[in-house]
Every structure is written in C-alpha cells, then in structure tokens.
Amino acid sequence: MSSVGDAPCRLTVCRGCCCGTRKKVPGVDHEAQFARLSAIDDHTGRTVPVRRSECLDLCFEANVVVVQPSAQGRAAGGRPVWLGRVTDEHLVEALDDWIFEGGPGIAPLPEALRSHVTSKDAEKPGKGEKAKKDKADKGAPGRETDSKNDRDEKRRKKRKKAEKKARKKSEKAAKAERRAERGHGTDPAAA
C-alpha cells in the first residue's frame, strides 16, 4: 500500500450533462472509455485512482480529463493538466503512456495531447470560431467517418430548412393570391 508521500497520479473524468454523452460526443463508447481510464497503471504497477465528476464546466471541450500529478511529480513542480476533447482511443493510449512514464512534473506531455490541453478557466469559443482540433485526429481511424456523418447531418438539416422555407413561401404566395381574388371581386373601387 502506498503512503501519501508516494501517491500515484490521479484522474478526474467528467461524465455529466455533456461529457460522456452520445448526444454531445457521438461515436464514442463512453463507458468503455471510462473503464479503460480506470485500468491505467503507473510504472510501479499501481492503478491510478479515477474519480467521476458530474461536471467540470467545460462542456464545449467534452470529454474532459484532469491529470493530477503524483506526489513525486508535484514535488518536481508538476501541476494538474486539463485535457479536452479526449474522444479517441489514441489519446487514451497517449495518456496511459504519459502516466506510466511519470505524468505531470516527471515526463514531458506527449505530442498527441498537446493540442488538447485546456484549463478550468478556458472560455467557450465565440460564434464562427471552432475549438482547436488535434491535427492527428484527422488521420485517426473512425475520425473521417464521424466527420462525414457530421457533414451529412448538416446537409440534411440544411435541406429540410430550405424545403420548409420554400413550402412557407409557396403557402404565403397562395394565400396572397386568394386574398387578391377575394378582394378584387368585393372591392367597389376596383370596378
């Protein structure tokens, strides 16, 4: 059993209203991901404690994982590292490798996780802006399918909206025509 002086890294995994939901992050088996994160061991063979949080208030960065340094990492100057958009298996693998190597304060942050670093004070991007995307995600297996599905869904919504608009326009024109017909036959000034 470890004492406080040699405590391992710890993880806090957001699984509230947005993180860990198929509605916000489709195409991810969130429970399997949580189980995988819960099975991470450090270099001494200790299982890394994982805490499930209801909300870390970074819904626009779903799925959010906070890596707390080990006691040794904290003593070496390591601080908690907030990671956003942890949705692909290769990111969980990179996180696992990093913790195995020592985590914050001991080992350098893996390249695959660099563009996922965020903070508890991060601000939601404004309209027209997008949250930073990991360039490696673009080549990740399954990522192109998600992007294609997202594009297809946007096209369907756009088409439905255009059809609805055209239908309303047609109905409005028909209504105006009926009014004009009624008005033409009863308007004494028109005769």
Short mmCIF file of the C-alpha atoms (twelve columns), coordinates in Angstrom:
data_MODEL
# 
_entry.id   MODEL 
# 
loop_
_atom_site.group_PDB 
_atom_site.id 
_atom_site.type_symbol 
_atom_site.label_atom_id 
_atom_site.label_alt_id 
_atom_site.label_comp_id 
_atom_site.label_asym_id 
_atom_site.label_seq_id 
_atom_site.Cartn_x 
_atom_site.Cartn_y 
_atom_site.Cartn_z 
_atom_site.pdbx_PDB_model_num 
ATOM 1   C CA . MET A 1   0.000   0.000  0.000   1 
ATOM 2   C CA . SER A 2   1.317   3.442  -0.877  1 
ATOM 3   C CA . SER A 3   1.722   6.267  1.575   1 
ATOM 4   C CA . VAL A 4   0.804   9.882  0.848   1 
ATOM 5   C CA . GLY A 5   4.453   10.630 0.036   1 
ATOM 6   C CA . ASP A 6   4.442   8.302  -2.955  1 
ATOM 7   C CA . ALA A 7   0.844   8.722  -4.131  1 
ATOM 8   C CA . PRO A 8   0.331   7.989  -7.850  1 
ATOM 9   C CA . CYS A 9   -1.141  10.313 -10.445 1 
ATOM 10  C CA . ARG A 10  -4.922  10.676 -10.239 1 
ATOM 11  C CA . LEU A 11  -7.529  11.285 -12.901 1 
ATOM 12  C CA . THR A 12  -10.775 13.225 -12.730 1 
ATOM 13  C CA . VAL A 13  -13.045 12.322 -15.633 1 
ATOM 14  C CA . CYS A 14  -16.040 14.478 -16.477 1 
ATOM 15  C CA . ARG A 15  -19.175 12.438 -17.118 1 
ATOM 16  C CA . GLY A 16  -22.038 14.871 -16.633 1 
ATOM 17  C CA . CYS A 17  -24.517 16.569 -18.902 1 
ATOM 18  C CA . CYS A 18  -22.209 16.788 -21.924 1 
ATOM 19  C CA . CYS A 19  -19.029 14.839 -21.369 1 
ATOM 20  C CA . GLY A 20  -19.701 11.160 -21.683 1 
ATOM 21  C CA . THR A 21  -22.936 11.500 -23.644 1 
ATOM 22  C CA . ARG A 22  -23.672 10.277 -27.161 1 
ATOM 23  C CA . LYS A 23  -25.710 13.409 -27.809 1 
ATOM 24  C CA . LYS A 24  -22.727 15.722 -27.281 1 
ATOM 25  C CA . VAL A 25  -19.983 13.337 -28.425 1 
ATOM 26  C CA . PRO A 26  -21.417 10.702 -30.773 1 
ATOM 27  C CA . GLY A 27  -19.422 7.703  -31.929 1 
ATOM 28  C CA . VAL A 28  -17.639 7.119  -28.615 1 
ATOM 29  C CA . ASP A 29  -18.333 4.271  -26.190 1 
ATOM 30  C CA . HIS A 30  -18.086 6.491  -23.123 1 
ATOM 31  C CA . GLU A 31  -18.454 3.741  -20.531 1 
ATOM 32  C CA . ALA A 32  -15.742 1.662  -22.223 1 
ATOM 33  C CA . GLN A 33  -13.523 4.751  -22.280 1 
ATOM 34  C CA . PHE A 34  -14.143 5.326  -18.564 1 
ATOM 35  C CA . ALA A 35  -13.323 1.666  -17.852 1 
ATOM 36  C CA . ARG A 36  -10.136 1.977  -19.917 1 
ATOM 37  C CA . LEU A 37  -9.091  5.105  -17.999 1 
ATOM 38  C CA . SER A 38  -9.842  3.283  -14.737 1 
ATOM 39  C CA . ALA A 39  -7.439  0.498  -15.734 1 
ATOM 40  C CA . ILE A 40  -4.350  2.719  -16.153 1 
ATOM 41  C CA . ASP A 41  -1.336  1.689  -14.063 1 
ATOM 42  C CA . ASP A 42  1.768   3.724  -13.344 1 
ATOM 43  C CA . HIS A 43  5.350   2.462  -13.686 1 
ATOM 44  C CA . THR A 44  5.240   0.872  -10.233 1 
ATOM 45  C CA . GLY A 45  2.142   -1.160 -11.089 1 
ATOM 46  C CA . ARG A 46  -0.235  0.937  -9.000  1 
ATOM 47  C CA . THR A 47  -3.659  1.506  -10.510 1 
ATOM 48  C CA . VAL A 48  -4.274  5.204  -10.993 1 
ATOM 49  C CA . PRO A 49  -7.280  6.395  -8.957  1 
ATOM 50  C CA . VAL A 50  -10.081 7.745  -11.160 1 
ATOM 51  C CA . ARG A 51  -12.858 9.995  -9.951  1 
ATOM 52  C CA . ARG A 52  -16.040 10.548 -11.975 1 
ATOM 53  C CA . SER A 53  -17.175 14.173 -11.911 1 
ATOM 54  C CA . GLU A 54  -20.702 15.297 -12.777 1 
ATOM 55  C CA . CYS A 55  -19.483 18.478 -14.488 1 
ATOM 56  C CA . LEU A 56  -16.201 20.328 -14.799 1 
ATOM 57  C CA . ASP A 57  -17.875 23.318 -16.535 1 
ATOM 58  C CA . LEU A 58  -16.036 22.886 -19.854 1 
ATOM 59  C CA . CYS A 59  -18.888 21.344 -21.828 1 
ATOM 60  C CA . PHE A 60  -17.564 22.779 -25.098 1 
ATOM 61  C CA . GLU A 61  -14.368 20.722 -24.546 1 
ATOM 62  C CA . ALA A 62  -16.169 17.368 -23.957 1 
ATOM 63  C CA . ASN A 63  -14.773 14.876 -22.965 1 
ATOM 64  C CA . VAL A 64  -12.640 16.477 -20.239 1 
ATOM 65  C CA . VAL A 65  -9.991  14.636 -18.209 1 
ATOM 66  C CA . VAL A 66  -7.845  16.234 -15.488 1 
ATOM 67  C CA . VAL A 67  -4.495  14.593 -14.709 1 
ATOM 68  C CA . GLN A 68  -3.275  15.274 -11.176 1 
ATOM 69  C CA . PRO A 69  0.464   14.758 -10.715 1 
ATOM 70  C CA . SER A 70  1.827   12.058 -8.457  1 
ATOM 71  C CA . ALA A 71  3.369   13.151 -5.133  1 
ATOM 72  C CA . GLN A 72  6.786   12.893 -6.778  1 
ATOM 73  C CA . GLY A 73  5.567   14.879 -9.802  1 
ATOM 74  C CA . ARG A 74  4.088   17.590 -7.579  1 
ATOM 75  C CA . ALA A 75  7.376   17.825 -5.666  1 
ATOM 76  C CA . ALA A 76  9.143   18.283 -9.029  1 
ATOM 77  C CA . GLY A 77  6.811   21.194 -9.903  1 
ATOM 78  C CA . GLY A 78  4.069   19.319 -11.732 1 
ATOM 79  C CA . ARG A 79  0.591   20.812 -11.691 1 
ATOM 80  C CA . PRO A 80  -2.788  19.428 -12.793 1 
ATOM 81  C CA . VAL A 81  -3.171  19.202 -16.556 1 
ATOM 82  C CA . TRP A 82  -6.637  19.721 -18.028 1 
ATOM 83  C CA . LEU A 83  -7.281  17.904 -21.293 1 
ATOM 84  C CA . GLY A 84  -10.278 18.498 -23.537 1 
ATOM 85  C CA . ARG A 85  -11.773 16.593 -26.469 1 
ATOM 86  C CA . VAL A 86  -10.423 13.261 -25.239 1 
ATOM 87  C CA . THR A 87  -12.621 11.237 -27.551 1 
ATOM 88  C CA . ASP A 88  -10.298 8.910  -29.475 1 
ATOM 89  C CA . GLU A 89  -8.553  5.754  -28.309 1 
ATOM 90  C CA . HIS A 90  -5.140  7.024  -29.448 1 
ATOM 91  C CA . LEU A 91  -5.497  9.908  -26.957 1 
ATOM 92  C CA . VAL A 92  -6.296  7.499  -24.123 1 
ATOM 93  C CA . GLU A 93  -3.234  5.452  -25.154 1 
ATOM 94  C CA . ALA A 94  -1.049  8.584  -25.105 1 
ATOM 95  C CA . LEU A 95  -2.444  9.470  -21.669 1 
ATOM 96  C CA . ASP A 96  -1.737  5.938  -20.416 1 
ATOM 97  C CA . ASP A 97  1.857   6.078  -21.728 1 
ATOM 98  C CA . TRP A 98  2.407   9.520  -20.177 1 
ATOM 99  C CA . ILE A 99  1.200   8.409  -16.748 1 
ATOM 100 C CA . PHE A 100 3.281   5.238  -16.995 1 
ATOM 101 C CA . GLU A 101 6.338   7.439  -17.665 1 
ATOM 102 C CA . GLY A 102 5.556   9.605  -14.611 1 
ATOM 103 C CA . GLY A 103 2.947   12.147 -15.736 1 
ATOM 104 C CA . PRO A 104 2.946   15.876 -14.888 1 
ATOM 105 C CA . GLY A 105 6.218   17.121 -13.418 1 
ATOM 106 C CA . ILE A 106 8.133   13.951 -14.350 1 
ATOM 107 C CA . ALA A 107 7.590   13.186 -18.043 1 
ATOM 108 C CA . PRO A 108 7.021   15.597 -20.928 1 
ATOM 109 C CA . LEU A 109 3.492   15.880 -22.280 1 
ATOM 110 C CA . PRO A 110 3.098   13.619 -25.336 1 
ATOM 111 C CA . GLU A 111 2.746   15.390 -28.681 1 
ATOM 112 C CA . ALA A 112 -0.666  13.779 -29.276 1 
ATOM 113 C CA . LEU A 113 -2.063  15.513 -26.163 1 
ATOM 114 C CA . ARG A 114 -0.566  18.990 -26.671 1 
ATOM 115 C CA . SER A 115 -3.417  20.446 -28.704 1 
ATOM 116 C CA . HIS A 116 -5.890  19.033 -26.153 1 
ATOM 117 C CA . VAL A 117 -4.522  20.988 -23.186 1 
ATOM 118 C CA . THR A 118 -7.117  23.386 -21.807 1 
ATOM 119 C CA . SER A 119 -7.750  24.916 -18.386 1 
ATOM 120 C CA . LYS A 120 -10.529 25.239 -15.878 1 
ATOM 121 C CA . ASP A 121 -10.685 28.913 -16.906 1 
ATOM 122 C CA . ALA A 122 -10.951 28.264 -20.657 1 
ATOM 123 C CA . GLU A 123 -13.552 30.348 -22.439 1 
ATOM 124 C CA . LYS A 124 -16.022 28.957 -24.908 1 
ATOM 125 C CA . PRO A 125 -15.111 29.935 -28.471 1 
ATOM 126 C CA . GLY A 126 -17.349 32.626 -29.946 1 
ATOM 127 C CA . LYS A 127 -19.687 32.018 -32.864 1 
ATOM 128 C CA . GLY A 128 -17.826 31.254 -36.035 1 
ATOM 129 C CA . GLU A 129 -14.812 30.007 -34.095 1 
ATOM 130 C CA . LYS A 130 -14.098 26.350 -33.528 1 
ATOM 131 C CA . ALA A 131 -12.392 24.688 -30.588 1 
ATOM 132 C CA . LYS A 132 -8.842  23.702 -31.501 1 
ATOM 133 C CA . LYS A 133 -8.726  20.334 -33.216 1 
ATOM 134 C CA . ASP A 134 -5.855  17.919 -32.952 1 
ATOM 135 C CA . LYS A 135 -4.275  17.537 -36.388 1 
ATOM 136 C CA . ALA A 136 -3.595  13.916 -35.524 1 
ATOM 137 C CA . ASP A 137 -7.346  13.392 -35.066 1 
ATOM 138 C CA . LYS A 138 -7.883  13.959 -38.769 1 
ATOM 139 C CA . GLY A 139 -5.933  10.830 -39.599 1 
ATOM 140 C CA . ALA A 140 -7.228  8.755  -36.711 1 
ATOM 141 C CA . PRO A 141 -9.287  5.682  -37.558 1 
ATOM 142 C CA . GLY A 142 -13.005 6.397  -37.425 1 
ATOM 143 C CA . ARG A 143 -12.475 10.160 -37.385 1 
ATOM 144 C CA . GLU A 144 -13.192 10.600 -41.103 1 
ATOM 145 C CA . THR A 145 -16.431 8.644  -40.665 1 
ATOM 146 C CA . ASP A 146 -17.537 10.934 -37.840 1 
ATOM 147 C CA . SER A 147 -16.703 13.994 -39.957 1 
ATOM 148 C CA . LYS A 148 -18.574 12.572 -42.947 1 
ATOM 149 C CA . ASN A 149 -21.563 11.739 -40.743 1 
ATOM 150 C CA . ASP A 150 -21.470 15.257 -39.295 1 
ATOM 151 C CA . ARG A 151 -21.382 16.776 -42.799 1 
ATOM 152 C CA . ASP A 152 -24.224 14.525 -43.963 1 
ATOM 153 C CA . GLU A 153 -26.306 15.506 -40.938 1 
ATOM 154 C CA . LYS A 154 -25.656 19.214 -41.573 1 
ATOM 155 C CA . ARG A 155 -26.662 18.777 -45.222 1 
ATOM 156 C CA . ARG A 156 -29.891 17.005 -44.208 1 
ATOM 157 C CA . LYS A 157 -30.748 19.779 -41.753 1 
ATOM 158 C CA . LYS A 158 -29.953 22.454 -44.328 1 
ATOM 159 C CA . ARG A 159 -32.080 20.696 -46.975 1 
ATOM 160 C CA . LYS A 160 -35.007 20.336 -44.525 1 
ATOM 161 C CA . LYS A 161 -34.737 24.011 -43.616 1 
ATOM 162 C CA . ALA A 162 -34.712 25.024 -47.305 1 
ATOM 163 C CA . GLU A 163 -37.726 22.799 -48.033 1 
ATOM 164 C CA . LYS A 164 -39.617 24.278 -45.093 1 
ATOM 165 C CA . LYS A 165 -38.765 27.806 -46.241 1 
ATOM 166 C CA . ALA A 166 -39.887 27.034 -49.821 1 
ATOM 167 C CA . ARG A 167 -43.119 25.482 -48.524 1 
ATOM 168 C CA . LYS A 168 -43.858 28.558 -46.385 1 
ATOM 169 C CA . LYS A 169 -43.095 30.860 -49.310 1 
ATOM 170 C CA . SER A 170 -45.441 28.864 -51.558 1 
ATOM 171 C CA . GLU A 171 -48.191 28.891 -48.924 1 
ATOM 172 C CA . LYS A 172 -47.739 32.632 -48.429 1 
ATOM 173 C CA . ALA A 173 -47.993 33.252 -52.189 1 
ATOM 174 C CA . ALA A 174 -51.143 31.095 -52.435 1 
ATOM 175 C CA . LYS A 175 -52.686 32.950 -49.502 1 
ATOM 176 C CA . ALA A 176 -51.893 36.315 -51.077 1 
ATOM 177 C CA . GLU A 177 -53.411 35.135 -54.365 1 
ATOM 178 C CA . ARG A 178 -56.636 34.044 -52.625 1 
ATOM 179 C CA . ARG A 179 -56.810 37.383 -50.813 1 
ATOM 180 C CA . ALA A 180 -56.307 39.237 -54.069 1 
ATOM 181 C CA . GLU A 181 -59.083 37.209 -55.736 1 
ATOM 182 C CA . ARG A 182 -61.481 37.847 -52.883 1 
ATOM 183 C CA . GLY A 183 -60.506 41.457 -52.656 1 
ATOM 184 C CA . HIS A 184 -60.863 42.010 -56.436 1 
ATOM 185 C CA . GLY A 185 -64.466 40.736 -56.522 1 
ATOM 186 C CA . THR A 186 -65.686 42.752 -53.491 1 
ATOM 187 C CA . ASP A 187 -63.754 45.994 -53.857 1 
ATOM 188 C CA . PRO A 188 -66.098 48.602 -55.356 1 
ATOM 189 C CA . ALA A 189 -63.194 50.902 -56.192 1 
ATOM 190 C CA . ALA A 190 -61.695 48.218 -58.424 1 
ATOM 191 C CA . ALA A 191 -64.785 48.102 -60.716 1 
# 
